[in-house]
Amino acid sequence: MTQQTVATAADYHEQVGRIVVEELELEDGELTDNGHFIDDYDSDSLSLITVVSRIEKELGVTIPKTELGELVNLRLLVDAVVQHAGESAHG
């Protein structure tokens, strides 16, 4: 599988943010980098699994399930996507 362009961290931030807003049914502008998915947005672990599944399907980036508990906000989730996208590009 080849990628036409290499996504930047900003690209991932935008794409991951869109997925999170859709899956958590948030209003435009409600999602922040540091807002806690569960505490601030009334999410649950199943919602996060759905978000990660969409990231894998739409962006082609696999995040290990063992990391899900640590991905509590958009900033940490985007960091994980960027990290694992780099690993899959080199692996």
N, C-alpha and C positions, 0 to 999 in steps of 0.2 A: 504494500500500500504506500503510495507516495502522496506527499502534501504539496499542493501548488505553491503555497506561501508558508513561511515560518511565522507563526503567531507570536506577537510580543506580549509582555505582561499586561499592557494596557488592553490589548485585544481580548485576552483571557478574562480580565477584570470585567469588561463590558459583557462578554458572552455568559460568563458565570453569573454575573449580577442579574441578567435577564432571566436565566433559568431559575434562580432563587426567587425572584419576584413572582414569576409565573407559578411555581410550585407552592410557595407559601401564601399565594394570593394576596400580595401586598399592593398598596397603592404606589403609583409612580412617585419617586422621591422619598419613600418611607425607608427604604433599605439604606443603611450606612455601613461603612467598612467595619466598625467595631460593635454594631448592634448584635446582641446575643440571640442566636436563632430561637432558642427555647424561651429564655427569660423575656426578651423584648418583642418577639414576633409570634409567640404562642405556638411554636413548631413542636415537633416531636421527632424521635429517632427514625420513625418510618418516613417522614418527610425528607429527612436528610439522605436516607438511602435512595429515595426517588430522585433527589437532586443529583447525587453522585452517579446514579445509573444514567441519567440524561447527559451528564458531562461525558461519561464514557461513550455513549452512543453518538452524541452530536459533535464532540470535540476529539474523540479518539484517544482520550487520556484516561488511564486506569489508575485509580487511587485505591491502595490496599484497604480492605475492610477494617483492619486493625487500627487504622488512623482515624476512623470516623468519629470517635469520641472526643478527639482533640480539635475537630473542625467546627468550632462553636460560633464563628462569625465569618463574614465575607472575606476579610483580609486573610485569615488563616486558610480558608478554602481556596482562594486564588493562589496563595503561596504554594499550597500542596499541588494544585493543577500545574503551575509553572514548573515546580520541581519534577513532577512525574512526567510531564511532557518532555522535559530535557532528557530524562532517563530513557524514555521510549525512543526518542530520536537518536540516541547513542547506543541503544541496546539492540 
